[in-house]
Amino acid sequence: MRKNHVELLGDLDLQVREIDFGAGMGIFFRVQAGPLDDERTAKALCERLKSRGLYCAVAFF
């Protein structure tokens, strides 16, 4: 993910979390990037990632 979006994620720490949604849904991997200076900066990054077709939601890092 970092390699494909280096200009957005290159300097951020990335954490991968495994999320098990149970039978029928399976296991997903959530990538969290940060830390960022504030919520406004996080929302702006999310909008840029969404414009590239990625899912993004602001969360605590």
N, CA, C and O atoms as a Tripos MOL2 file, in Angstrom:
@<TRIPOS>MOLECULE
protein
  244   243    61     0     0
PROTEIN
NO_CHARGES

@<TRIPOS>ATOM
      1 N           0.8280   -1.1790    0.0000 N.3       1 MET1
      2 CA          0.0000    0.0000    0.0000 C.3       1 MET1
      3 C           0.8830    1.2570    0.0000 C.2       1 MET1
      4 O           0.6250    2.2110   -0.7340 O.2       1 MET1
      5 N           1.9130    1.2360    0.8260 N.am      2 ARG2
      6 CA          2.8030    2.4050    0.8690 C.3       2 ARG2
      7 C           3.4510    2.6370   -0.4950 C.2       2 ARG2
      8 O           3.5650    3.7750   -0.9510 O.2       2 ARG2
      9 N           3.8760    1.5430   -1.1450 N.am      3 LYS3
     10 CA          4.5470    1.6690   -2.4370 C.3       3 LYS3
     11 C           3.6230    2.2860   -3.4850 C.2       3 LYS3
     12 O           4.0720    3.0730   -4.3180 O.2       3 LYS3
     13 N           2.3420    1.9370   -3.4510 N.am      4 ASN4
     14 CA          1.3880    2.4620   -4.4330 C.3       4 ASN4
     15 C           0.9460    3.8890   -4.1320 C.2       4 ASN4
     16 O           0.4390    4.5810   -5.0140 O.2       4 ASN4
     17 N           1.1360    4.3350   -2.8840 N.am      5 HIS5
     18 CA          0.6680    5.6620   -2.4760 C.3       5 HIS5
     19 C           1.7430    6.3740   -1.6600 C.2       5 HIS5
     20 O           1.4450    7.0080   -0.6480 O.2       5 HIS5
     21 N           2.9880    6.2650   -2.1040 N.am      6 VAL6
     22 CA          4.1340    6.7830   -1.3530 C.3       6 VAL6
     23 C           4.0310    8.2800   -1.0840 C.2       6 VAL6
     24 O           4.4640    8.7370   -0.0260 O.2       6 VAL6
     25 N           3.4780    9.0440   -1.9970 N.am      7 GLU7
     26 CA          3.3820   10.4910   -1.7850 C.3       7 GLU7
     27 C           2.3840   10.8590   -0.6920 C.2       7 GLU7
     28 O           2.4400   11.9670   -0.1580 O.2       7 GLU7
     29 N           1.4690    9.9460   -0.3480 N.am      8 LEU8
     30 CA          0.5060   10.1880    0.7230 C.3       8 LEU8
     31 C           0.9030    9.5030    2.0250 C.2       8 LEU8
     32 O           0.6790   10.0490    3.1050 O.2       8 LEU8
     33 N           1.4870    8.3170    1.9350 N.am      9 LEU9
     34 CA          1.7500    7.4990    3.1230 C.3       9 LEU9
     35 C           3.2220    7.3190    3.4570 C.2       9 LEU9
     36 O           3.5570    6.7300    4.4850 O.2       9 LEU9
     37 N           4.1040    7.8200    2.6010 N.am     10 GLY10
     38 CA          5.5290    7.5360    2.7140 C.3      10 GLY10
     39 C           6.1640    7.8180    4.0570 C.2      10 GLY10
     40 O           7.0110    7.0410    4.4970 O.2      10 GLY10
     41 N           5.7930    8.9000    4.7310 N.am     11 ASP11
     42 CA          6.4230    9.2770    5.9930 C.3      11 ASP11
     43 C           5.6540    8.8040    7.2270 C.2      11 ASP11
     44 O           6.0910    9.0460    8.3520 O.2      11 ASP11
     45 N           4.5310    8.1440    7.0360 N.am     12 LEU12
     46 CA          3.6920    7.7320    8.1630 C.3      12 LEU12
     47 C           4.0280    6.3130    8.6170 C.2      12 LEU12
     48 O           4.4590    5.4780    7.8220 O.2      12 LEU12
     49 N           3.8230    6.0600    9.9000 N.am     13 ASP13
     50 CA          3.9240    4.6950   10.4080 C.3      13 ASP13
     51 C           2.6650    3.9500    9.9910 C.2      13 ASP13
     52 O           1.5680    4.5050   10.0490 O.2      13 ASP13
     53 N           2.8140    2.6950    9.5710 N.am     14 LEU14
     54 CA          1.6620    1.8750    9.1990 C.3      14 LEU14
     55 C           1.5330    0.7230   10.1830 C.2      14 LEU14
     56 O           2.5200    0.0690   10.5190 O.2      14 LEU14
     57 N           0.3170    0.4790   10.6400 N.am     15 GLN15
     58 CA          0.0180   -0.6520   11.5100 C.3      15 GLN15
     59 C          -1.0620   -1.4830   10.8370 C.2      15 GLN15
     60 O          -2.0680   -0.9480   10.3700 O.2      15 GLN15
     61 N          -0.8500   -2.7900   10.7880 N.am     16 VAL16
     62 CA         -1.8200   -3.7050   10.1950 C.3      16 VAL16
     63 C          -2.5200   -4.4450   11.3240 C.2      16 VAL16
     64 O          -1.8710   -5.0250   12.1950 O.2      16 VAL16
     65 N          -3.8340   -4.4210   11.3050 N.am     17 ARG17
     66 CA         -4.6360   -5.1090   12.3200 C.3      17 ARG17
     67 C          -5.5400   -6.1290   11.6300 C.2      17 ARG17
     68 O          -6.2030   -5.8230   10.6390 O.2      17 ARG17
     69 N          -5.5530   -7.3340   12.1690 N.am     18 GLU18
     70 CA         -6.4160   -8.3980   11.6420 C.3      18 GLU18
     71 C          -7.7730   -8.3000   12.3240 C.2      18 GLU18
     72 O          -7.8600   -8.2610   13.5510 O.2      18 GLU18
     73 N          -8.8320   -8.2620   11.5160 N.am     19 ILE19
     74 CA        -10.1900   -8.1690   12.0240 C.3      19 ILE19
     75 C         -10.9520   -9.4060   11.5620 C.2      19 ILE19
     76 O         -11.0630   -9.6460   10.3600 O.2      19 ILE19
     77 N         -11.4770  -10.1940   12.4960 N.am     20 ASP20
     78 CA        -12.2370  -11.3950   12.1720 C.3      20 ASP20
     79 C         -13.7220  -11.0950   12.3230 C.2      20 ASP20
     80 O         -14.2150  -10.9060   13.4350 O.2      20 ASP20
     81 N         -14.4280  -11.0520   11.2080 N.am     21 PHE21
     82 CA        -15.8540  -10.7570   11.2190 C.3      21 PHE21
     83 C         -16.7080  -12.0130   11.3740 C.2      21 PHE21
     84 O         -17.9350  -11.9410   11.3100 O.2      21 PHE21
     85 N         -16.0710  -13.1530   11.5760 N.am     22 GLY22
     86 CA        -16.7920  -14.3830   11.8470 C.3      22 GLY22
     87 C         -17.2270  -15.1250   10.5970 C.2      22 GLY22
     88 O         -16.8930  -14.7600    9.4690 O.2      22 GLY22
     89 N         -17.9970  -16.1950   10.8500 N.am     23 ALA23
     90 CA        -18.4710  -17.0700    9.7760 C.3      23 ALA23
     91 C         -19.2390  -16.2680    8.7260 C.2      23 ALA23
     92 O         -20.0800  -15.4300    9.0510 O.2      23 ALA23
     93 N         -18.9340  -16.5410    7.4860 N.am     24 GLY24
     94 CA        -19.6340  -15.8840    6.3860 C.3      24 GLY24
     95 C         -18.9830  -14.5960    5.9220 C.2      24 GLY24
     96 O         -19.1280  -14.2140    4.7610 O.2      24 GLY24
     97 N         -18.2730  -13.9250    6.8070 N.am     25 MET25
     98 CA        -17.6180  -12.6700    6.4400 C.3      25 MET25
     99 C         -16.1110  -12.8520    6.2820 C.2      25 MET25
    100 O         -15.5100  -12.3080    5.3560 O.2      25 MET25
    101 N         -15.5100  -13.6090    7.1780 N.am     26 GLY26
    102 CA        -14.0860  -13.8900    7.0730 C.3      26 GLY26
    103 C         -13.1970  -12.8900    7.7770 C.2      26 GLY26
    104 O         -13.6520  -12.0760    8.5800 O.2      26 GLY26
    105 N         -11.9310  -12.9710    7.4590 N.am     27 ILE27
    106 CA        -10.9130  -12.1250    8.0770 C.3      27 ILE27
    107 C         -10.5050  -11.0270    7.1080 C.2      27 ILE27
    108 O         -10.2790  -11.2710    5.9230 O.2      27 ILE27
    109 N         -10.4180   -9.8260    7.6300 N.am     28 PHE28
    110 CA         -9.9770   -8.6680    6.8670 C.3      28 PHE28
    111 C          -8.7720   -8.0770    7.5610 C.2      28 PHE28
    112 O          -8.5550   -8.3120    8.7500 O.2      28 PHE28
    113 N          -7.9860   -7.3090    6.8220 N.am     29 PHE29
    114 CA         -6.8320   -6.6360    7.3900 C.3      29 PHE29
    115 C          -7.0320   -5.1380    7.2520 C.2      29 PHE29
    116 O          -7.2810   -4.6290    6.1590 O.2      29 PHE29
    117 N          -6.9210   -4.4430    8.3710 N.am     30 ARG30
    118 CA         -7.0990   -2.9980    8.4040 C.3      30 ARG30
    119 C          -5.7230   -2.3560    8.5500 C.2      30 ARG30
    120 O          -4.9420   -2.7430    9.4200 O.2      30 ARG30
    121 N          -5.4320   -1.3890    7.7110 N.am     31 VAL31
    122 CA         -4.1680   -0.6590    7.7830 C.3      31 VAL31
    123 C          -4.4520    0.7020    8.3880 C.2      31 VAL31
    124 O          -5.3160    1.4390    7.9130 O.2      31 VAL31
    125 N          -3.7140    1.0300    9.4410 N.am     32 GLN32
    126 CA         -3.8260    2.3480   10.0550 C.3      32 GLN32
    127 C          -2.5140    3.0920    9.8110 C.2      32 GLN32
    128 O          -1.4300    2.5220    9.9380 O.2      32 GLN32
    129 N          -2.6310    4.3730    9.4600 N.am     33 ALA33
    130 CA         -1.4590    5.1960    9.1670 C.3      33 ALA33
    131 C          -1.4560    6.4140   10.0760 C.2      33 ALA33
    132 O          -2.5040    7.0060   10.3360 O.2      33 ALA33
    133 N          -0.2920    6.7800   10.5530 N.am     34 GLY34
    134 CA         -0.2280    7.9570   11.4130 C.3      34 GLY34
    135 C           1.1280    8.0400   12.0910 C.2      34 GLY34
    136 O           2.0690    7.3730   11.6610 O.2      34 GLY34
    137 N           1.2440    8.8100   13.0970 N.am     35 PRO35
    138 CA          0.2220    9.7470   13.5840 C.3      35 PRO35
    139 C           0.1560   11.0020   12.7140 C.2      35 PRO35
    140 O           1.1230   11.3690   12.0470 O.2      35 PRO35
    141 N          -0.9830   11.6320   12.7390 N.am     36 LEU36
    142 CA         -1.1810   12.8870   12.0220 C.3      36 LEU36
    143 C          -1.3810   14.0130   13.0410 C.2      36 LEU36
    144 O          -1.7000   13.7500   14.2000 O.2      36 LEU36
    145 N          -1.1970   15.2440   12.6190 N.am     37 ASP37
    146 CA         -1.2320   16.3860   13.5320 C.3      37 ASP37
    147 C          -2.5840   16.6240   14.1820 C.2      37 ASP37
    148 O          -2.6620   16.9700   15.3610 O.2      37 ASP37
    149 N          -3.6600   16.4380   13.4040 N.am     38 ASP38
    150 CA         -4.9900   16.7180   13.9400 C.3      38 ASP38
    151 C          -6.0480   16.0430   13.0710 C.2      38 ASP38
    152 O          -5.7420   15.4600   12.0300 O.2      38 ASP38
    153 N          -7.2930   16.1340   13.5200 N.am     39 GLU39
    154 CA         -8.4020   15.4760   12.8200 C.3      39 GLU39
    155 C          -8.6070   16.0500   11.4190 C.2      39 GLU39
    156 O          -8.9350   15.3150   10.4880 O.2      39 GLU39
    157 N          -8.4180   17.3380   11.2700 N.am     40 ARG40
    158 CA         -8.5820   17.9850    9.9540 C.3      40 ARG40
    159 C          -7.5880   17.4040    8.9380 C.2      40 ARG40
    160 O          -7.9450   17.1490    7.7880 O.2      40 ARG40
    161 N          -6.3580   17.2020    9.3700 N.am     41 THR41
    162 CA         -5.3290   16.6240    8.5000 C.3      41 THR41
    163 C          -5.6760   15.1810    8.1490 C.2      41 THR41
    164 O          -5.4890   14.7520    7.0110 O.2      41 THR41
    165 N          -6.1820   14.4350    9.1310 N.am     42 ALA42
    166 CA         -6.5800   13.0450    8.8930 C.3      42 ALA42
    167 C          -7.7290   12.9710    7.8940 C.2      42 ALA42
    168 O          -7.7230   12.1220    7.0020 O.2      42 ALA42
    169 N          -8.7050   13.8460    8.0380 N.am     43 LYS43
    170 CA         -9.8400   13.8530    7.1060 C.3      43 LYS43
    171 C          -9.3880   14.2050    5.6910 C.2      43 LYS43
    172 O          -9.8790   13.6330    4.7190 O.2      43 LYS43
    173 N          -8.4560   15.1440    5.5780 N.am     44 ALA44
    174 CA         -7.9520   15.5290    4.2550 C.3      44 ALA44
    175 C          -7.2180   14.3560    3.6000 C.2      44 ALA44
    176 O          -7.3780   14.1150    2.4040 O.2      44 ALA44
    177 N          -6.4120   13.6240    4.3810 N.am     45 LEU45
    178 CA         -5.7280   12.4500    3.8500 C.3      45 LEU45
    179 C          -6.7470   11.4100    3.4070 C.2      45 LEU45
    180 O          -6.5970   10.8110    2.3420 O.2      45 LEU45
    181 N          -7.7780   11.1890    4.2100 N.am     46 CYS46
    182 CA         -8.8190   10.2240    3.8440 C.3      46 CYS46
    183 C          -9.4700   10.5940    2.5180 C.2      46 CYS46
    184 O          -9.6900    9.7310    1.6690 O.2      46 CYS46
    185 N          -9.7710   11.8500    2.3430 N.am     47 GLU47
    186 CA        -10.4080   12.2800    1.0930 C.3      47 GLU47
    187 C          -9.5020   11.9930   -0.1060 C.2      47 GLU47
    188 O          -9.9820   11.5800   -1.1610 O.2      47 GLU47
    189 N          -8.2090   12.2090    0.0530 N.am     48 ARG48
    190 CA         -7.2720   11.9270   -1.0440 C.3      48 ARG48
    191 C          -7.2060   10.4310   -1.3310 C.2      48 ARG48
    192 O          -7.1470   10.0260   -2.4920 O.2      48 ARG48
    193 N          -7.2170    9.5990   -0.2770 N.am     49 LEU49
    194 CA         -7.2010    8.1470   -0.4750 C.3      49 LEU49
    195 C          -8.5130    7.6730   -1.1080 C.2      49 LEU49
    196 O          -8.5040    6.8110   -1.9870 O.2      49 LEU49
    197 N          -9.6280    8.2300   -0.6630 N.am     50 LYS50
    198 CA        -10.9360    7.8610   -1.2350 C.3      50 LYS50
    199 C         -11.0030    8.2200   -2.7220 C.2      50 LYS50
    200 O         -11.6150    7.4990   -3.5100 O.2      50 LYS50
    201 N         -10.3740    9.3360   -3.1010 N.am     51 SER51
    202 CA        -10.3940    9.7360   -4.5120 C.3      51 SER51
    203 C          -9.6310    8.7400   -5.3780 C.2      51 SER51
    204 O          -9.7770    8.7330   -6.6000 O.2      51 SER51
    205 N          -8.8230    7.9070   -4.7490 N.am     52 ARG52
    206 CA         -8.0860    6.8520   -5.4520 C.3      52 ARG52
    207 C          -8.7980    5.5070   -5.3590 C.2      52 ARG52
    208 O          -8.2540    4.4790   -5.7630 O.2      52 ARG52
    209 N         -10.0260    5.5200   -4.8220 N.am     53 GLY53
    210 CA        -10.8160    4.3000   -4.7650 C.3      53 GLY53
    211 C         -10.5860    3.4420   -3.5360 C.2      53 GLY53
    212 O         -11.0240    2.2930   -3.4960 O.2      53 GLY53
    213 N          -9.9050    3.9800   -2.5310 N.am     54 LEU54
    214 CA         -9.6450    3.2200   -1.3080 C.3      54 LEU54
    215 C         -10.6610    3.5730   -0.2340 C.2      54 LEU54
    216 O         -11.2080    4.6750   -0.2150 O.2      54 LEU54
    217 N         -10.9040    2.6250    0.6590 N.am     55 TYR55
    218 CA        -11.7340    2.9150    1.8270 C.3      55 TYR55
    219 C         -10.8710    3.6300    2.8470 C.2      55 TYR55
    220 O          -9.7010    3.2860    3.0110 O.2      55 TYR55
    221 N         -11.4180    4.6070    3.5280 N.am     56 CYS56
    222 CA        -10.6790    5.3150    4.5600 C.3      56 CYS56
    223 C         -11.6470    5.8550    5.6100 C.2      56 CYS56
    224 O         -12.7170    6.3650    5.2780 O.2      56 CYS56
    225 N         -11.2620    5.7390    6.8760 N.am     57 ALA57
    226 CA        -12.0280    6.3070    7.9790 C.3      57 ALA57
    227 C         -11.0420    6.8120    9.0220 C.2      57 ALA57
    228 O         -10.0190    6.1770    9.2740 O.2      57 ALA57
    229 N         -11.3460    7.9430    9.6210 N.am     58 VAL58
    230 CA        -10.4830    8.5120   10.6450 C.3      58 VAL58
    231 C         -10.6570    7.7160   11.9340 C.2      58 VAL58
    232 O         -11.7760    7.4200   12.3530 O.2      58 VAL58
    233 N          -9.5130    7.3730   12.5610 N.am     59 ALA59
    234 CA         -9.5270    6.6220   13.8210 C.3      59 ALA59
    235 C          -8.3320    7.0510   14.6480 C.2      59 ALA59
    236 O          -7.3990    7.6750   14.1430 O.2      59 ALA59
    237 N          -8.3730    6.7080   15.9370 N.am     60 PHE60
    238 CA         -7.2170    6.9620   16.7980 C.3      60 PHE60
    239 C          -6.0780    6.0540   16.3990 C.2      60 PHE60
    240 O          -6.3020    4.8920   16.0620 O.2      60 PHE60
    241 N          -4.8610    6.5630   16.4290 N.am     61 PHE61
    242 CA         -3.6870    5.7820   16.0510 C.3      61 PHE61
    243 C          -2.9330    5.3750   17.2980 C.2      61 PHE61
    244 O          -1.9030    4.7060   17.2060 O.2      61 PHE61
@<TRIPOS>BOND
     1     1     2 1
     2     2     3 1
     3     3     4 2
     4     3     5 am
     5     5     6 1
     6     6     7 1
     7     7     8 2
     8     7     9 am
     9     9    10 1
    10    10    11 1
    11    11    12 2
    12    11    13 am
    13    13    14 1
    14    14    15 1
    15    15    16 2
    16    15    17 am
    17    17    18 1
    18    18    19 1
    19    19    20 2
    20    19    21 am
    21    21    22 1
    22    22    23 1
    23    23    24 2
    24    23    25 am
    25    25    26 1
    26    26    27 1
    27    27    28 2
    28    27    29 am
    29    29    30 1
    30    30    31 1
    31    31    32 2
    32    31    33 am
    33    33    34 1
    34    34    35 1
    35    35    36 2
    36    35    37 am
    37    37    38 1
    38    38    39 1
    39    39    40 2
    40    39    41 am
    41    41    42 1
    42    42    43 1
    43    43    44 2
    44    43    45 am
    45    45    46 1
    46    46    47 1
    47    47    48 2
    48    47    49 am
    49    49    50 1
    50    50    51 1
    51    51    52 2
    52    51    53 am
    53    53    54 1
    54    54    55 1
    55    55    56 2
    56    55    57 am
    57    57    58 1
    58    58    59 1
    59    59    60 2
    60    59    61 am
    61    61    62 1
    62    62    63 1
    63    63    64 2
    64    63    65 am
    65    65    66 1
    66    66    67 1
    67    67    68 2
    68    67    69 am
    69    69    70 1
    70    70    71 1
    71    71    72 2
    72    71    73 am
    73    73    74 1
    74    74    75 1
    75    75    76 2
    76    75    77 am
    77    77    78 1
    78    78    79 1
    79    79    80 2
    80    79    81 am
    81    81    82 1
    82    82    83 1
    83    83    84 2
    84    83    85 am
    85    85    86 1
    86    86    87 1
    87    87    88 2
    88    87    89 am
    89    89    90 1
    90    90    91 1
    91    91    92 2
    92    91    93 am
    93    93    94 1
    94    94    95 1
    95    95    96 2
    96    95    97 am
    97    97    98 1
    98    98    99 1
    99    99   100 2
   100    99   101 am
   101   101   102 1
   102   102   103 1
   103   103   104 2
   104   103   105 am
   105   105   106 1
   106   106   107 1
   107   107   108 2
   108   107   109 am
   109   109   110 1
   110   110   111 1
   111   111   112 2
   112   111   113 am
   113   113   114 1
   114   114   115 1
   115   115   116 2
   116   115   117 am
   117   117   118 1
   118   118   119 1
   119   119   120 2
   120   119   121 am
   121   121   122 1
   122   122   123 1
   123   123   124 2
   124   123   125 am
   125   125   126 1
   126   126   127 1
   127   127   128 2
   128   127   129 am
   129   129   130 1
   130   130   131 1
   131   131   132 2
   132   131   133 am
   133   133   134 1
   134   134   135 1
   135   135   136 2
   136   135   137 am
   137   137   138 1
   138   138   139 1
   139   139   140 2
   140   139   141 am
   141   141   142 1
   142   142   143 1
   143   143   144 2
   144   143   145 am
   145   145   146 1
   146   146   147 1
   147   147   148 2
   148   147   149 am
   149   149   150 1
   150   150   151 1
   151   151   152 2
   152   151   153 am
   153   153   154 1
   154   154   155 1
   155   155   156 2
   156   155   157 am
   157   157   158 1
   158   158   159 1
   159   159   160 2
   160   159   161 am
   161   161   162 1
   162   162   163 1
   163   163   164 2
   164   163   165 am
   165   165   166 1
   166   166   167 1
   167   167   168 2
   168   167   169 am
   169   169   170 1
   170   170   171 1
   171   171   172 2
   172   171   173 am
   173   173   174 1
   174   174   175 1
   175   175   176 2
   176   175   177 am
   177   177   178 1
   178   178   179 1
   179   179   180 2
   180   179   181 am
   181   181   182 1
   182   182   183 1
   183   183   184 2
   184   183   185 am
   185   185   186 1
   186   186   187 1
   187   187   188 2
   188   187   189 am
   189   189   190 1
   190   190   191 1
   191   191   192 2
   192   191   193 am
   193   193   194 1
   194   194   195 1
   195   195   196 2
   196   195   197 am
   197   197   198 1
   198   198   199 1
   199   199   200 2
   200   199   201 am
   201   201   202 1
   202   202   203 1
   203   203   204 2
   204   203   205 am
   205   205   206 1
   206   206   207 1
   207   207   208 2
   208   207   209 am
   209   209   210 1
   210   210   211 1
   211   211   212 2
   212   211   213 am
   213   213   214 1
   214   214   215 1
   215   215   216 2
   216   215   217 am
   217   217   218 1
   218   218   219 1
   219   219   220 2
   220   219   221 am
   221   221   222 1
   222   222   223 1
   223   223   224 2
   224   223   225 am
   225   225   226 1
   226   226   227 1
   227   227   228 2
   228   227   229 am
   229   229   230 1
   230   230   231 1
   231   231   232 2
   232   231   233 am
   233   233   234 1
   234   234   235 1
   235   235   236 2
   236   235   237 am
   237   237   238 1
   238   238   239 1
   239   239   240 2
   240   239   241 am
   241   241   242 1
   242   242   243 1
   243   243   244 2
@<TRIPOS>SUBSTRUCTURE
     1 MET1         2 RESIDUE 1 A MET
     2 ARG2         6 RESIDUE 1 A ARG
     3 LYS3        10 RESIDUE 1 A LYS
     4 ASN4        14 RESIDUE 1 A ASN
     5 HIS5        18 RESIDUE 1 A HIS
     6 VAL6        22 RESIDUE 1 A VAL
     7 GLU7        26 RESIDUE 1 A GLU
     8 LEU8        30 RESIDUE 1 A LEU
     9 LEU9        34 RESIDUE 1 A LEU
    10 GLY10       38 RESIDUE 1 A GLY
    11 ASP11       42 RESIDUE 1 A ASP
    12 LEU12       46 RESIDUE 1 A LEU
    13 ASP13       50 RESIDUE 1 A ASP
    14 LEU14       54 RESIDUE 1 A LEU
    15 GLN15       58 RESIDUE 1 A GLN
    16 VAL16       62 RESIDUE 1 A VAL
    17 ARG17       66 RESIDUE 1 A ARG
    18 GLU18       70 RESIDUE 1 A GLU
    19 ILE19       74 RESIDUE 1 A ILE
    20 ASP20       78 RESIDUE 1 A ASP
    21 PHE21       82 RESIDUE 1 A PHE
    22 GLY22       86 RESIDUE 1 A GLY
    23 ALA23       90 RESIDUE 1 A ALA
    24 GLY24       94 RESIDUE 1 A GLY
    25 MET25       98 RESIDUE 1 A MET
    26 GLY26      102 RESIDUE 1 A GLY
    27 ILE27      106 RESIDUE 1 A ILE
    28 PHE28      110 RESIDUE 1 A PHE
    29 PHE29      114 RESIDUE 1 A PHE
    30 ARG30      118 RESIDUE 1 A ARG
    31 VAL31      122 RESIDUE 1 A VAL
    32 GLN32      126 RESIDUE 1 A GLN
    33 ALA33      130 RESIDUE 1 A ALA
    34 GLY34      134 RESIDUE 1 A GLY
    35 PRO35      138 RESIDUE 1 A PRO
    36 LEU36      142 RESIDUE 1 A LEU
    37 ASP37      146 RESIDUE 1 A ASP
    38 ASP38      150 RESIDUE 1 A ASP
    39 GLU39      154 RESIDUE 1 A GLU
    40 ARG40      158 RESIDUE 1 A ARG
    41 THR41      162 RESIDUE 1 A THR
    42 ALA42      166 RESIDUE 1 A ALA
    43 LYS43      170 RESIDUE 1 A LYS
    44 ALA44      174 RESIDUE 1 A ALA
    45 LEU45      178 RESIDUE 1 A LEU
    46 CYS46      182 RESIDUE 1 A CYS
    47 GLU47      186 RESIDUE 1 A GLU
    48 ARG48      190 RESIDUE 1 A ARG
    49 LEU49      194 RESIDUE 1 A LEU
    50 LYS50      198 RESIDUE 1 A LYS
    51 SER51      202 RESIDUE 1 A SER
    52 ARG52      206 RESIDUE 1 A ARG
    53 GLY53      210 RESIDUE 1 A GLY
    54 LEU54      214 RESIDUE 1 A LEU
    55 TYR55      218 RESIDUE 1 A TYR
    56 CYS56      222 RESIDUE 1 A CYS
    57 ALA57      226 RESIDUE 1 A ALA
    58 VAL58      230 RESIDUE 1 A VAL
    59 ALA59      234 RESIDUE 1 A ALA
    60 PHE60      238 RESIDUE 1 A PHE
    61 PHE61      242 RESIDUE 1 A PHE
